[in-house]
Structures are given as structure tokens and as C-alpha cells.
């Protein structure tokens, strides 16, 4: 489900929540998607992510995030140097239309890089506290 298109994933989860809300909630807790970045990634780790993700890939992901998960775009840009943030913002603005599958691929590449950093012990993903 982590690699499913955002709209399809949300439709599936909504259907699942209607049938079994408790299990659907557990699934959401273990998933990690581009929209989860602000809640699961520490601000200090954004620079690490930017170092390992090709800039063109990050720009595509952030271009798509403008409409799909704007909080993730804001979080990433706010935790970069002003100069790099402005450079990426300019590239996003100059970018024309991008196919949804290219946006999804860029987001998935970014998430895979974050997971790889976490697995290598270079950063730690944050998890919601159980109530």
C-alpha cells in the first residue's frame, strides 16, 4: 500500500475503515507515505534526505505534494537552508505539467531513501505513541 497511488490508497483505506476501523487504524500506523513525512521525520534529518535524493526527483515529488500533501512540501522546504529552499521552489514553479505516475515514482523514491537512511541508522523515524 505504501507504493500505491495516493488517491487509490486513500480510497482503499476508506473502504477498509468502513469495514474494520480498528484494523484500518493499525494499517495507517505502520504505513509510511510522503504525506507522513512531517509527522515521522525529524526536522534535523531533512538535510540528510536531500543529500541522498536526486534534486530532480525531489522537485517532482514536491511539485506533486503541492496539491496532494502540502504539509510535506512545507515541512521539507522550511527545514532547508533559505538558498536551497528558494532554488527548489523556483524549479517547482518552472516545471510544467508532470504525469501522475512520475509524481508517484518520485514520492516513492523519496520514501525509499528515507527508509534506507533509517535502516542504516542514519536517522530515526518517529512513531505515534500508543494510547
Backbone as XML, in Angstrom:
<?xml version="1.0"?>
<chain id="A" units="angstrom">
  <residue number="1" name="UNK">
    <atom name="N" x="0.822" y="-1.194" z="0.000"/>
    <atom name="CA" x="0.000" y="0.000" z="0.000"/>
    <atom name="C" x="0.867" y="1.260" z="0.000"/>
  </residue>
  <residue number="2" name="UNK">
    <atom name="N" x="2.086" y="1.159" z="0.533"/>
    <atom name="CA" x="2.963" y="2.323" z="0.550"/>
    <atom name="C" x="3.272" y="2.821" z="-0.850"/>
  </residue>
  <residue number="3" name="UNK">
    <atom name="N" x="3.275" y="1.931" z="-1.835"/>
    <atom name="CA" x="3.673" y="2.297" z="-3.188"/>
    <atom name="C" x="2.497" y="2.478" z="-4.132"/>
  </residue>
  <residue number="4" name="UNK">
    <atom name="N" x="1.291" y="2.492" z="-3.603"/>
    <atom name="CA" x="0.084" y="2.683" z="-4.394"/>
    <atom name="C" x="-0.131" y="4.175" z="-4.623"/>
  </residue>
  <residue number="5" name="UNK">
    <atom name="N" x="-0.760" y="4.519" z="-5.748"/>
    <atom name="CA" x="-1.072" y="5.924" z="-5.989"/>
    <atom name="C" x="-1.866" y="6.474" z="-4.813"/>
  </residue>
  <residue number="6" name="UNK">
    <atom name="N" x="-1.621" y="7.731" z="-4.495"/>
    <atom name="CA" x="-2.229" y="8.349" z="-3.313"/>
    <atom name="C" x="-3.751" y="8.224" z="-3.322"/>
  </residue>
  <residue number="7" name="UNK">
    <atom name="N" x="-4.385" y="8.573" z="-4.434"/>
    <atom name="CA" x="-5.847" y="8.547" z="-4.477"/>
    <atom name="C" x="-6.370" y="7.118" z="-4.306"/>
  </residue>
  <residue number="8" name="UNK">
    <atom name="N" x="-5.746" y="6.154" z="-4.957"/>
    <atom name="CA" x="-6.181" y="4.756" z="-4.848"/>
    <atom name="C" x="-5.983" y="4.242" z="-3.427"/>
  </residue>
  <residue number="9" name="UNK">
    <atom name="N" x="-4.844" y="4.570" z="-2.823"/>
    <atom name="CA" x="-4.553" y="4.132" z="-1.459"/>
    <atom name="C" x="-5.600" y="4.690" z="-0.492"/>
  </residue>
  <residue number="10" name="UNK">
    <atom name="N" x="-5.934" y="5.968" z="-0.618"/>
    <atom name="CA" x="-6.914" y="6.575" z="0.278"/>
    <atom name="C" x="-8.299" y="5.959" z="0.095"/>
  </residue>
  <residue number="11" name="UNK">
    <atom name="N" x="-8.686" y="5.658" z="-1.156"/>
    <atom name="CA" x="-9.984" y="5.008" z="-1.391"/>
    <atom name="C" x="-10.013" y="3.630" z="-0.728"/>
  </residue>
  <residue number="12" name="UNK">
    <atom name="N" x="-8.930" y="2.858" z="-0.874"/>
    <atom name="CA" x="-8.866" y="1.541" z="-0.257"/>
    <atom name="C" x="-8.941" y="1.628" z="1.264"/>
  </residue>
  <residue number="13" name="UNK">
    <atom name="N" x="-8.198" y="2.562" z="1.829"/>
    <atom name="CA" x="-8.214" y="2.705" z="3.283"/>
    <atom name="C" x="-9.576" y="3.160" z="3.791"/>
  </residue>
  <residue number="14" name="UNK">
    <atom name="N" x="-10.247" y="4.038" z="3.055"/>
    <atom name="CA" x="-11.588" y="4.470" z="3.455"/>
    <atom name="C" x="-12.566" y="3.296" z="3.445"/>
  </residue>
  <residue number="15" name="UNK">
    <atom name="N" x="-12.468" y="2.446" z="2.409"/>
    <atom name="CA" x="-13.329" y="1.264" z="2.347"/>
    <atom name="C" x="-13.006" y="0.318" z="3.501"/>
  </residue>
  <residue number="16" name="UNK">
    <atom name="N" x="-11.715" y="0.150" z="3.761"/>
    <atom name="CA" x="-11.273" y="-0.717" z="4.849"/>
    <atom name="C" x="-11.749" y="-0.179" z="6.195"/>
  </residue>
  <residue number="17" name="UNK">
    <atom name="N" x="-11.698" y="1.123" z="6.381"/>
    <atom name="CA" x="-12.146" y="1.738" z="7.636"/>
    <atom name="C" x="-13.641" y="1.525" z="7.856"/>
  </residue>
  <residue number="18" name="UNK">
    <atom name="N" x="-14.402" y="1.532" z="6.762"/>
    <atom name="CA" x="-15.840" y="1.306" z="6.881"/>
    <atom name="C" x="-16.127" y="-0.117" z="7.361"/>
  </residue>
  <residue number="19" name="UNK">
    <atom name="N" x="-15.297" y="-1.068" z="6.943"/>
    <atom name="CA" x="-15.485" y="-2.469" z="7.306"/>
    <atom name="C" x="-14.877" y="-2.815" z="8.668"/>
  </residue>
  <residue number="20" name="UNK">
    <atom name="N" x="-13.683" y="-2.309" z="8.937"/>
    <atom name="CA" x="-12.953" y="-2.675" z="10.158"/>
    <atom name="C" x="-12.080" y="-1.507" z="10.606"/>
  </residue>
  <residue number="21" name="UNK">
    <atom name="N" x="-12.682" y="-0.530" z="11.286"/>
    <atom name="CA" x="-11.943" y="0.683" z="11.665"/>
    <atom name="C" x="-10.696" y="0.438" z="12.511"/>
  </residue>
  <residue number="22" name="UNK">
    <atom name="N" x="-10.745" y="-0.524" z="13.405"/>
    <atom name="CA" x="-9.594" y="-0.773" z="14.282"/>
    <atom name="C" x="-8.384" y="-1.275" z="13.486"/>
  </residue>
  <residue number="23" name="UNK">
    <atom name="N" x="-8.602" y="-2.236" z="12.611"/>
    <atom name="CA" x="-7.508" y="-2.760" z="11.798"/>
    <atom name="C" x="-7.015" y="-1.703" z="10.822"/>
  </residue>
  <residue number="24" name="UNK">
    <atom name="N" x="-7.923" y="-0.930" z="10.259"/>
    <atom name="CA" x="-7.532" y="0.136" z="9.334"/>
    <atom name="C" x="-6.638" y="1.146" z="10.040"/>
  </residue>
  <residue number="25" name="UNK">
    <atom name="N" x="-6.944" y="1.447" z="11.287"/>
    <atom name="CA" x="-6.115" y="2.369" z="12.071"/>
    <atom name="C" x="-4.723" y="1.792" z="12.283"/>
  </residue>
  <residue number="26" name="UNK">
    <atom name="N" x="-4.635" y="0.500" z="12.551"/>
    <atom name="CA" x="-3.335" y="-0.154" z="12.722"/>
    <atom name="C" x="-2.534" y="-0.131" z="11.420"/>
  </residue>
  <residue number="27" name="UNK">
    <atom name="N" x="-3.200" y="-0.332" z="10.298"/>
    <atom name="CA" x="-2.533" y="-0.289" z="8.997"/>
    <atom name="C" x="-1.967" y="1.101" z="8.751"/>
  </residue>
  <residue number="28" name="UNK">
    <atom name="N" x="-2.756" y="2.127" z="9.042"/>
    <atom name="CA" x="-2.272" y="3.506" z="8.850"/>
    <atom name="C" x="-1.046" y="3.791" z="9.712"/>
  </residue>
  <residue number="29" name="UNK">
    <atom name="N" x="-0.991" y="3.226" z="10.922"/>
    <atom name="CA" x="0.152" y="3.467" z="11.806"/>
    <atom name="C" x="1.443" y="2.869" z="11.256"/>
  </residue>
  <residue number="30" name="UNK">
    <atom name="N" x="1.365" y="1.728" z="10.590"/>
    <atom name="CA" x="2.602" y="1.097" z="10.092"/>
    <atom name="C" x="2.984" y="1.572" z="8.692"/>
  </residue>
  <residue number="31" name="UNK">
    <atom name="N" x="2.052" y="2.174" z="7.986"/>
    <atom name="CA" x="2.364" y="2.698" z="6.654"/>
    <atom name="C" x="3.268" y="3.921" z="6.785"/>
  </residue>
  <residue number="32" name="UNK">
    <atom name="N" x="4.027" y="4.171" z="5.740"/>
    <atom name="CA" x="4.826" y="5.390" z="5.696"/>
    <atom name="C" x="4.769" y="5.911" z="4.278"/>
  </residue>
  <residue number="33" name="UNK">
    <atom name="N" x="4.098" y="7.035" z="4.106"/>
    <atom name="CA" x="3.918" y="7.628" z="2.791"/>
    <atom name="C" x="4.489" y="9.043" z="2.792"/>
  </residue>
  <residue number="34" name="UNK">
    <atom name="N" x="4.498" y="9.662" z="1.640"/>
    <atom name="CA" x="5.019" y="11.025" z="1.525"/>
    <atom name="C" x="4.252" y="11.986" z="2.443"/>
  </residue>
  <residue number="35" name="UNK">
    <atom name="N" x="2.961" y="11.746" z="2.591"/>
    <atom name="CA" x="2.142" y="12.608" z="3.457"/>
    <atom name="C" x="2.519" y="12.477" z="4.929"/>
  </residue>
  <residue number="36" name="UNK">
    <atom name="N" x="3.172" y="11.375" z="5.298"/>
    <atom name="CA" x="3.559" y="11.136" z="6.691"/>
    <atom name="C" x="4.870" y="11.817" z="7.083"/>
  </residue>
  <residue number="37" name="UNK">
    <atom name="N" x="5.568" y="12.381" z="6.143"/>
    <atom name="CA" x="6.895" y="12.949" z="6.425"/>
    <atom name="C" x="6.884" y="13.938" z="7.592"/>
  </residue>
  <residue number="38" name="UNK">
    <atom name="N" x="5.989" y="14.920" z="7.646"/>
    <atom name="CA" x="6.061" y="15.874" z="8.763"/>
    <atom name="C" x="5.899" y="15.227" z="10.136"/>
  </residue>
  <residue number="39" name="UNK">
    <atom name="N" x="5.105" y="14.180" z="10.214"/>
    <atom name="CA" x="4.854" y="13.531" z="11.500"/>
    <atom name="C" x="5.925" y="12.508" z="11.871"/>
  </residue>
  <residue number="40" name="UNK">
    <atom name="N" x="6.620" y="11.983" z="10.877"/>
    <atom name="CA" x="7.521" y="10.857" z="11.145"/>
    <atom name="C" x="9.004" y="11.170" z="11.010"/>
  </residue>
  <residue number="41" name="UNK">
    <atom name="N" x="9.340" y="12.298" z="10.389"/>
    <atom name="CA" x="10.739" y="12.654" z="10.158"/>
    <atom name="C" x="11.094" y="13.864" z="11.026"/>
  </residue>
  <residue number="42" name="UNK">
    <atom name="N" x="12.226" y="13.792" z="11.685"/>
    <atom name="CA" x="12.693" y="14.929" z="12.490"/>
    <atom name="C" x="13.204" y="16.022" z="11.556"/>
  </residue>
  <residue number="43" name="UNK">
    <atom name="N" x="12.958" y="17.259" z="11.910"/>
    <atom name="CA" x="13.373" y="18.394" z="11.080"/>
    <atom name="C" x="14.870" y="18.349" z="10.768"/>
  </residue>
  <residue number="44" name="UNK">
    <atom name="N" x="15.674" y="17.924" z="11.731"/>
    <atom name="CA" x="17.125" y="17.885" z="11.537"/>
    <atom name="C" x="17.549" y="16.867" z="10.473"/>
  </residue>
  <residue number="45" name="UNK">
    <atom name="N" x="16.670" y="15.923" z="10.132"/>
    <atom name="CA" x="17.018" y="14.884" z="9.163"/>
    <atom name="C" x="16.677" y="15.239" z="7.718"/>
  </residue>
  <residue number="46" name="UNK">
    <atom name="N" x="15.993" y="16.347" z="7.509"/>
    <atom name="CA" x="15.618" y="16.737" z="6.149"/>
    <atom name="C" x="16.862" y="16.923" z="5.279"/>
  </residue>
  <residue number="47" name="UNK">
    <atom name="N" x="17.908" y="17.525" z="5.826"/>
    <atom name="CA" x="19.138" y="17.732" z="5.048"/>
    <atom name="C" x="19.732" y="16.404" z="4.603"/>
  </residue>
  <residue number="48" name="UNK">
    <atom name="N" x="19.652" y="15.377" z="5.428"/>
    <atom name="CA" x="20.164" y="14.051" z="5.057"/>
    <atom name="C" x="19.392" y="13.492" z="3.873"/>
  </residue>
  <residue number="49" name="UNK">
    <atom name="N" x="18.096" y="13.688" z="3.899"/>
    <atom name="CA" x="17.242" y="13.198" z="2.817"/>
    <atom name="C" x="17.601" y="13.897" z="1.511"/>
  </residue>
  <residue number="50" name="UNK">
    <atom name="N" x="17.756" y="15.207" z="1.582"/>
    <atom name="CA" x="18.065" y="15.997" z="0.386"/>
    <atom name="C" x="19.413" y="15.598" z="-0.204"/>
  </residue>
  <residue number="51" name="UNK">
    <atom name="N" x="20.345" y="15.170" z="0.647"/>
    <atom name="CA" x="21.659" y="14.740" z="0.153"/>
    <atom name="C" x="21.599" y="13.437" z="-0.628"/>
  </residue>
  <residue number="52" name="UNK">
    <atom name="N" x="20.655" y="12.543" z="-0.286"/>
    <atom name="CA" x="20.625" y="11.232" z="-0.943"/>
    <atom name="C" x="19.593" y="11.123" z="-2.070"/>
  </residue>
  <residue number="53" name="UNK">
    <atom name="N" x="18.653" y="12.046" z="-2.127"/>
    <atom name="CA" x="17.639" y="12.025" z="-3.196"/>
    <atom name="C" x="18.064" y="13.010" z="-4.269"/>
  </residue>
  <residue number="54" name="UNK">
    <atom name="N" x="18.114" y="12.541" z="-5.518"/>
    <atom name="CA" x="18.469" y="13.452" z="-6.615"/>
    <atom name="C" x="17.515" y="14.641" z="-6.599"/>
  </residue>
  <residue number="55" name="UNK">
    <atom name="N" x="18.050" y="15.825" z="-6.847"/>
    <atom name="CA" x="17.235" y="17.030" z="-6.750"/>
    <atom name="C" x="16.054" y="17.001" z="-7.717"/>
  </residue>
  <residue number="56" name="UNK">
    <atom name="N" x="16.252" y="16.500" z="-8.922"/>
    <atom name="CA" x="15.151" y="16.450" z="-9.887"/>
    <atom name="C" x="14.021" y="15.557" z="-9.368"/>
  </residue>
  <residue number="57" name="UNK">
    <atom name="N" x="14.367" y="14.493" z="-8.670"/>
    <atom name="CA" x="13.360" y="13.597" z="-8.094"/>
    <atom name="C" x="12.619" y="14.313" z="-6.969"/>
  </residue>
  <residue number="58" name="UNK">
    <atom name="N" x="13.358" y="14.975" z="-6.112"/>
    <atom name="CA" x="12.745" y="15.715" z="-5.009"/>
    <atom name="C" x="11.836" y="16.824" z="-5.536"/>
  </residue>
  <residue number="59" name="UNK">
    <atom name="N" x="12.276" y="17.518" z="-6.554"/>
    <atom name="CA" x="11.460" y="18.600" z="-7.131"/>
    <atom name="C" x="10.152" y="18.030" z="-7.687"/>
  </residue>
  <residue number="60" name="UNK">
    <atom name="N" x="10.215" y="16.895" z="-8.371"/>
    <atom name="CA" x="8.985" y="16.266" z="-8.882"/>
    <atom name="C" x="8.061" y="15.885" z="-7.743"/>
  </residue>
  <residue number="61" name="UNK">
    <atom name="N" x="8.632" y="15.292" z="-6.703"/>
    <atom name="CA" x="7.817" y="14.883" z="-5.554"/>
    <atom name="C" x="7.160" y="16.094" z="-4.903"/>
  </residue>
  <residue number="62" name="UNK">
    <atom name="N" x="7.917" y="17.163" z="-4.717"/>
    <atom name="CA" x="7.368" y="18.363" z="-4.092"/>
    <atom name="C" x="6.365" y="19.065" z="-4.995"/>
  </residue>
  <residue number="63" name="UNK">
    <atom name="N" x="6.568" y="18.982" z="-6.299"/>
    <atom name="CA" x="5.597" y="19.543" z="-7.253"/>
    <atom name="C" x="4.248" y="18.860" z="-7.049"/>
  </residue>
  <residue number="64" name="UNK">
    <atom name="N" x="4.266" y="17.537" z="-6.945"/>
    <atom name="CA" x="3.024" y="16.797" z="-6.717"/>
    <atom name="C" x="2.451" y="17.032" z="-5.334"/>
  </residue>
  <residue number="65" name="UNK">
    <atom name="N" x="3.328" y="17.256" z="-4.380"/>
    <atom name="CA" x="2.892" y="17.468" z="-2.997"/>
    <atom name="C" x="2.112" y="18.764" z="-2.835"/>
  </residue>
  <residue number="66" name="UNK">
    <atom name="N" x="2.283" y="19.695" z="-3.759"/>
    <atom name="CA" x="1.561" y="20.968" z="-3.661"/>
    <atom name="C" x="0.072" y="20.747" z="-3.506"/>
  </residue>
  <residue number="67" name="UNK">
    <atom name="N" x="-0.469" y="19.767" z="-4.238"/>
    <atom name="CA" x="-1.910" y="19.529" z="-4.173"/>
    <atom name="C" x="-2.259" y="18.302" z="-3.340"/>
  </residue>
  <residue number="68" name="UNK">
    <atom name="N" x="-1.368" y="17.325" z="-3.265"/>
    <atom name="CA" x="-1.696" y="16.064" z="-2.610"/>
    <atom name="C" x="-1.353" y="16.037" z="-1.122"/>
  </residue>
  <residue number="69" name="UNK">
    <atom name="N" x="-0.265" y="16.649" z="-0.751"/>
    <atom name="CA" x="0.137" y="16.671" z="0.671"/>
    <atom name="C" x="0.992" y="17.910" z="0.917"/>
  </residue>
  <residue number="70" name="UNK">
    <atom name="N" x="0.350" y="19.082" z="0.895"/>
    <atom name="CA" x="1.093" y="20.348" z="1.019"/>
    <atom name="C" x="1.887" y="20.481" z="2.320"/>
  </residue>
  <residue number="71" name="UNK">
    <atom name="N" x="1.444" y="19.819" z="3.388"/>
    <atom name="CA" x="2.190" y="19.901" z="4.645"/>
    <atom name="C" x="3.588" y="19.296" z="4.503"/>
  </residue>
  <residue number="72" name="UNK">
    <atom name="N" x="3.704" y="18.253" z="3.700"/>
    <atom name="CA" x="5.013" y="17.622" z="3.477"/>
    <atom name="C" x="5.929" y="18.561" z="2.702"/>
  </residue>
  <residue number="73" name="UNK">
    <atom name="N" x="5.377" y="19.216" z="1.705"/>
    <atom name="CA" x="6.167" y="20.178" z="0.927"/>
    <atom name="C" x="6.664" y="21.295" z="1.839"/>
  </residue>
  <residue number="74" name="UNK">
    <atom name="N" x="5.762" y="21.857" z="2.611"/>
    <atom name="CA" x="6.112" y="22.950" z="3.519"/>
    <atom name="C" x="7.170" y="22.506" z="4.520"/>
  </residue>
  <residue number="75" name="UNK">
    <atom name="N" x="6.988" y="21.337" z="5.115"/>
    <atom name="CA" x="7.920" y="20.818" z="6.106"/>
    <atom name="C" x="9.330" y="20.675" z="5.516"/>
  </residue>
  <residue number="76" name="UNK">
    <atom name="N" x="9.422" y="20.098" z="4.341"/>
    <atom name="CA" x="10.738" y="19.898" z="3.726"/>
    <atom name="C" x="11.388" y="21.234" z="3.409"/>
  </residue>
  <residue number="77" name="UNK">
    <atom name="N" x="10.653" y="22.121" z="2.748"/>
    <atom name="CA" x="11.239" y="23.405" z="2.357"/>
    <atom name="C" x="11.621" y="24.259" z="3.556"/>
  </residue>
  <residue number="78" name="UNK">
    <atom name="N" x="10.828" y="24.204" z="4.621"/>
    <atom name="CA" x="11.132" y="25.010" z="5.814"/>
    <atom name="C" x="12.358" y="24.502" z="6.569"/>
  </residue>
  <residue number="79" name="UNK">
    <atom name="N" x="12.753" y="23.266" z="6.315"/>
    <atom name="CA" x="13.882" y="22.694" z="7.035"/>
    <atom name="C" x="15.136" y="22.580" z="6.170"/>
  </residue>
  <residue number="80" name="UNK">
    <atom name="N" x="15.182" y="23.386" z="5.133"/>
    <atom name="CA" x="16.364" y="23.514" z="4.284"/>
    <atom name="C" x="16.940" y="24.912" z="4.474"/>
  </residue>
  <residue number="81" name="UNK">
    <atom name="N" x="18.140" y="25.115" z="3.989"/>
    <atom name="CA" x="18.682" y="26.472" z="4.008"/>
    <atom name="C" x="17.792" y="27.343" z="3.135"/>
  </residue>
  <residue number="82" name="UNK">
    <atom name="N" x="17.756" y="28.619" z="3.415"/>
    <atom name="CA" x="16.917" y="29.534" z="2.623"/>
    <atom name="C" x="17.281" y="29.469" z="1.148"/>
  </residue>
  <residue number="83" name="UNK">
    <atom name="N" x="18.559" y="29.407" z="0.871"/>
    <atom name="CA" x="19.017" y="29.394" z="-0.525"/>
    <atom name="C" x="18.539" y="28.135" z="-1.249"/>
  </residue>
  <residue number="84" name="UNK">
    <atom name="N" x="18.722" y="26.972" z="-0.637"/>
    <atom name="CA" x="18.303" y="25.727" z="-1.273"/>
    <atom name="C" x="16.785" y="25.663" z="-1.390"/>
  </residue>
  <residue number="85" name="UNK">
    <atom name="N" x="16.090" y="26.104" z="-0.354"/>
    <atom name="CA" x="14.631" y="26.128" z="-0.392"/>
    <atom name="C" x="14.131" y="26.996" z="-1.547"/>
  </residue>
  <residue number="86" name="UNK">
    <atom name="N" x="14.736" y="28.166" z="-1.733"/>
    <atom name="CA" x="14.329" y="29.062" z="-2.819"/>
    <atom name="C" x="14.654" y="28.446" z="-4.176"/>
  </residue>
  <residue number="87" name="UNK">
    <atom name="N" x="15.803" y="27.803" z="-4.284"/>
    <atom name="CA" x="16.196" y="27.166" z="-5.544"/>
    <atom name="C" x="15.196" y="26.068" z="-5.922"/>
  </residue>
  <residue number="88" name="UNK">
    <atom name="N" x="14.823" y="25.248" z="-4.966"/>
    <atom name="CA" x="13.864" y="24.175" z="-5.238"/>
    <atom name="C" x="12.488" y="24.762" z="-5.557"/>
  </residue>
  <residue number="89" name="UNK">
    <atom name="N" x="12.079" y="25.783" z="-4.830"/>
    <atom name="CA" x="10.797" y="26.443" z="-5.097"/>
    <atom name="C" x="10.772" y="26.995" z="-6.518"/>
  </residue>
  <residue number="90" name="UNK">
    <atom name="N" x="11.867" y="27.626" z="-6.950"/>
    <atom name="CA" x="11.955" y="28.153" z="-8.315"/>
    <atom name="C" x="11.841" y="27.029" z="-9.339"/>
  </residue>
  <residue number="91" name="UNK">
    <atom name="N" x="12.503" y="25.910" z="-9.084"/>
    <atom name="CA" x="12.434" y="24.769" z="-10.007"/>
    <atom name="C" x="11.020" y="24.211" z="-10.084"/>
  </residue>
  <residue number="92" name="UNK">
    <atom name="N" x="10.328" y="24.165" z="-8.947"/>
    <atom name="CA" x="8.946" y="23.684" z="-8.935"/>
    <atom name="C" x="8.075" y="24.595" z="-9.789"/>
  </residue>
  <residue number="93" name="UNK">
    <atom name="N" x="8.254" y="25.907" z="-9.631"/>
    <atom name="CA" x="7.455" y="26.876" z="-10.380"/>
    <atom name="C" x="7.730" y="26.814" z="-11.876"/>
  </residue>
  <residue number="94" name="UNK">
    <atom name="N" x="8.971" y="26.515" z="-12.253"/>
    <atom name="CA" x="9.342" y="26.437" z="-13.665"/>
    <atom name="C" x="8.889" y="25.136" z="-14.314"/>
  </residue>
  <residue number="95" name="UNK">
    <atom name="N" x="8.609" y="24.147" z="-13.509"/>
    <atom name="CA" x="8.247" y="22.830" z="-14.000"/>
    <atom name="C" x="6.845" y="22.874" z="-14.594"/>
  </residue>
  <residue number="96" name="UNK">
    <atom name="N" x="6.692" y="22.286" z="-15.712"/>
    <atom name="CA" x="5.368" y="22.211" z="-16.338"/>
    <atom name="C" x="4.550" y="21.098" z="-15.724"/>
  </residue>
  <residue number="97" name="UNK">
    <atom name="N" x="3.572" y="20.641" z="-16.476"/>
    <atom name="CA" x="2.747" y="19.532" z="-16.004"/>
    <atom name="C" x="3.591" y="18.260" z="-15.922"/>
  </residue>
  <residue number="98" name="UNK">
    <atom name="N" x="3.314" y="17.486" z="-14.914"/>
    <atom name="CA" x="4.011" y="16.216" z="-14.715"/>
    <atom name="C" x="2.958" y="15.122" z="-14.626"/>
  </residue>
  <residue number="99" name="UNK">
    <atom name="N" x="3.233" y="14.004" z="-15.263"/>
    <atom name="CA" x="2.296" y="12.881" z="-15.200"/>
    <atom name="C" x="2.226" y="12.366" z="-13.766"/>
  </residue>
  <residue number="100" name="UNK">
    <atom name="N" x="1.036" y="11.939" z="-13.387"/>
    <atom name="CA" x="0.826" y="11.444" z="-12.025"/>
    <atom name="C" x="1.764" y="10.278" z="-11.712"/>
  </residue>
  <residue number="101" name="UNK">
    <atom name="N" x="1.985" y="9.401" z="-12.658"/>
    <atom name="CA" x="2.859" y="8.251" z="-12.378"/>
    <atom name="C" x="4.290" y="8.702" z="-12.107"/>
  </residue>
  <residue number="102" name="UNK">
    <atom name="N" x="4.732" y="9.812" z="-12.725"/>
    <atom name="CA" x="6.072" y="10.340" z="-12.453"/>
    <atom name="C" x="6.141" y="10.969" z="-11.057"/>
  </residue>
  <residue number="103" name="UNK">
    <atom name="N" x="5.060" y="11.620" z="-10.654"/>
    <atom name="CA" x="4.980" y="12.183" z="-9.304"/>
    <atom name="C" x="5.015" y="11.054" z="-8.278"/>
  </residue>
  <residue number="104" name="UNK">
    <atom name="N" x="4.190" y="10.025" z="-8.509"/>
    <atom name="CA" x="4.148" y="8.887" z="-7.584"/>
    <atom name="C" x="5.515" y="8.208" z="-7.498"/>
  </residue>
  <residue number="105" name="UNK">
    <atom name="N" x="6.179" y="8.055" z="-8.624"/>
    <atom name="CA" x="7.504" y="7.427" z="-8.629"/>
    <atom name="C" x="8.500" y="8.270" z="-7.837"/>
  </residue>
  <residue number="106" name="UNK">
    <atom name="N" x="8.442" y="9.584" z="-7.989"/>
    <atom name="CA" x="9.348" y="10.470" z="-7.254"/>
    <atom name="C" x="9.072" y="10.411" z="-5.752"/>
  </residue>
  <residue number="107" name="UNK">
    <atom name="N" x="7.807" y="10.392" z="-5.391"/>
    <atom name="CA" x="7.461" y="10.289" z="-3.975"/>
    <atom name="C" x="7.929" y="8.949" z="-3.403"/>
  </residue>
  <residue number="108" name="UNK">
    <atom name="N" x="7.712" y="7.876" z="-4.152"/>
    <atom name="CA" x="8.127" y="6.554" z="-3.684"/>
    <atom name="C" x="9.644" y="6.444" z="-3.578"/>
  </residue>
  <residue number="109" name="UNK">
    <atom name="N" x="10.368" y="7.066" z="-4.504"/>
    <atom name="CA" x="11.830" y="7.076" z="-4.437"/>
    <atom name="C" x="12.300" y="7.816" z="-3.191"/>
  </residue>
  <residue number="110" name="UNK">
    <atom name="N" x="11.655" y="8.923" z="-2.899"/>
    <atom name="CA" x="11.996" y="9.703" z="-1.704"/>
    <atom name="C" x="11.721" y="8.899" z="-0.442"/>
  </residue>
  <residue number="111" name="UNK">
    <atom name="N" x="10.579" y="8.239" z="-0.379"/>
    <atom name="CA" x="10.234" y="7.416" z="0.783"/>
    <atom name="C" x="11.219" y="6.258" z="0.923"/>
  </residue>
  <residue number="112" name="UNK">
    <atom name="N" x="11.586" y="5.637" z="-0.195"/>
    <atom name="CA" x="12.559" y="4.533" z="-0.145"/>
    <atom name="C" x="13.900" y="5.022" z="0.395"/>
  </residue>
  <residue number="113" name="UNK">
    <atom name="N" x="14.303" y="6.220" z="0.013"/>
    <atom name="CA" x="15.558" y="6.790" z="0.520"/>
    <atom name="C" x="15.479" y="7.045" z="2.017"/>
  </residue>
  <residue number="114" name="UNK">
    <atom name="N" x="14.337" y="7.528" z="2.475"/>
    <atom name="CA" x="14.147" y="7.777" z="3.906"/>
    <atom name="C" x="14.215" y="6.457" z="4.678"/>
  </residue>
  <residue number="115" name="UNK">
    <atom name="N" x="13.541" y="5.446" z="4.160"/>
    <atom name="CA" x="13.574" y="4.132" z="4.814"/>
    <atom name="C" x="15.002" y="3.580" z="4.853"/>
  </residue>
  <residue number="116" name="UNK">
    <atom name="N" x="15.743" y="3.763" z="3.758"/>
    <atom name="CA" x="17.131" y="3.274" z="3.701"/>
    <atom name="C" x="17.996" y="3.994" z="4.736"/>
  </residue>
  <residue number="117" name="UNK">
    <atom name="N" x="17.813" y="5.301" z="4.861"/>
    <atom name="CA" x="18.546" y="6.056" z="5.880"/>
    <atom name="C" x="18.208" y="5.551" z="7.282"/>
  </residue>
  <residue number="118" name="UNK">
    <atom name="N" x="16.942" y="5.271" z="7.524"/>
    <atom name="CA" x="16.520" y="4.782" z="8.830"/>
    <atom name="C" x="17.092" y="3.387" z="9.096"/>
  </residue>
  <residue number="119" name="UNK">
    <atom name="N" x="17.043" y="2.527" z="8.099"/>
    <atom name="CA" x="17.569" y="1.169" z="8.262"/>
    <atom name="C" x="19.081" y="1.177" z="8.480"/>
  </residue>
  <residue number="120" name="UNK">
    <atom name="N" x="19.771" y="2.158" z="7.901"/>
    <atom name="CA" x="21.213" y="2.274" z="8.074"/>
    <atom name="C" x="21.577" y="2.943" z="9.398"/>
  </residue>
  <residue number="121" name="UNK">
    <atom name="N" x="20.571" y="3.388" z="10.143"/>
    <atom name="CA" x="20.814" y="4.024" z="11.423"/>
    <atom name="C" x="21.245" y="5.481" z="11.323"/>
  </residue>
  <residue number="122" name="UNK">
    <atom name="N" x="21.094" y="6.076" z="10.134"/>
    <atom name="CA" x="21.494" y="7.474" z="9.945"/>
    <atom name="C" x="20.416" y="8.458" z="10.364"/>
  </residue>
  <residue number="123" name="UNK">
    <atom name="N" x="19.217" y="7.955" z="10.559"/>
    <atom name="CA" x="18.115" y="8.767" z="11.062"/>
    <atom name="C" x="17.112" y="7.824" z="11.701"/>
  </residue>
  <residue number="124" name="UNK">
    <atom name="N" x="16.187" y="8.381" z="12.450"/>
    <atom name="CA" x="15.197" y="7.564" z="13.119"/>
    <atom name="C" x="13.805" y="8.069" z="12.769"/>
  </residue>
  <residue number="125" name="UNK">
    <atom name="N" x="12.944" y="7.146" z="12.337"/>
    <atom name="CA" x="11.574" y="7.525" z="12.060"/>
    <atom name="C" x="10.802" y="7.584" z="13.364"/>
  </residue>
  <residue number="126" name="UNK">
    <atom name="N" x="9.960" y="8.570" z="13.487"/>
    <atom name="CA" x="9.152" y="8.742" z="14.690"/>
    <atom name="C" x="7.840" y="7.988" z="14.506"/>
  </residue>
  <residue number="127" name="UNK">
    <atom name="N" x="7.332" y="7.439" z="15.577"/>
    <atom name="CA" x="6.082" y="6.690" z="15.535"/>
    <atom name="C" x="5.109" y="7.304" z="16.524"/>
  </residue>
  <residue number="128" name="UNK">
    <atom name="N" x="3.823" y="7.177" z="16.205"/>
    <atom name="CA" x="2.790" y="7.660" z="17.118"/>
    <atom name="C" x="2.849" y="6.846" z="18.394"/>
  </residue>
  <residue number="129" name="UNK">
    <atom name="N" x="2.582" y="7.482" z="19.496"/>
    <atom name="CA" x="2.527" y="6.786" z="20.777"/>
    <atom name="C" x="1.206" y="6.041" z="20.869"/>
  </residue>
  <residue number="130" name="UNK">
    <atom name="N" x="1.262" y="4.805" z="21.341"/>
    <atom name="CA" x="0.028" y="4.040" z="21.565"/>
    <atom name="C" x="-0.713" y="4.629" z="22.743"/>
  </residue>
  <residue number="131" name="UNK">
    <atom name="N" x="-2.014" y="4.702" z="22.636"/>
    <atom name="CA" x="-2.812" y="5.252" z="23.744"/>
    <atom name="C" x="-3.333" y="4.125" z="24.600"/>
  </residue>
</chain>
